[in-house]
Amino acid sequence: MTKGDSLEGTGWDILLPALMQGIRATPHSITKETLNYLMLGRELRLPDAIILEEPPLHKEMSTDYALALQDKIKKCGKQLRNYQYSRRQEKTEEPNLFVAGDQVWLKNHQRRKGENPKLAVKYFGPCLVIDVLPYYTYRVRYKGKESIQHEHRLKLFVTTTSKEVPTSTGVAHDSDVNGEPPTLE
């Protein structure tokens, strides 16, 4: 915006309303409707439409206009819902990482006062996956408590021959945690 400004970057605030009008009058790539239409339910009158005055609306026309406007808003909302539904379907085609019965680590988002977060335990568990839910969420159980967690907080638990897990990876076994274990969020 400042590159196109003839005032060398000092008059951007003067150009802002015209720029926003242009953005709001441009059709969106997904809905194919302008922001003016989506927010106000109608297109704004441009300066050329103001100069050439339109005939005043009669009472009969205003009711037809209201009905047509309602139909347009419903149509626009239906298009948007269909698009959102298709996008959700695309994402659910990916398989889930875990199945019921898997043991997983749960990422610890809890911070303790006075504890360096770099040295804090990053994962705790193992937790048991009880149920697979939609949108990459899982019902997990840890020490008798159940919670629903998103897939990004979970990591597959791999058993080792030794009960000690290197702490340099930031993973600790229940016995390695000082004090009480973190609570499920």
Protein Blocks (a to p, Z undefined) as FASTA:
>chain_A
ZZmpmngopammmmmmmmmmmmmmpccfklopafklmmnopacddfklmmmccddddfkl
mmmmmmmmmmmmmmmmmmmmmmmmmmmmmmmmpccfbdehiacddddfbdcehiafklpc
fbgcddddfbdcehhiacddeehiacdddfklpccddddfbfbdcfklopacfklpgcja
dddZZ
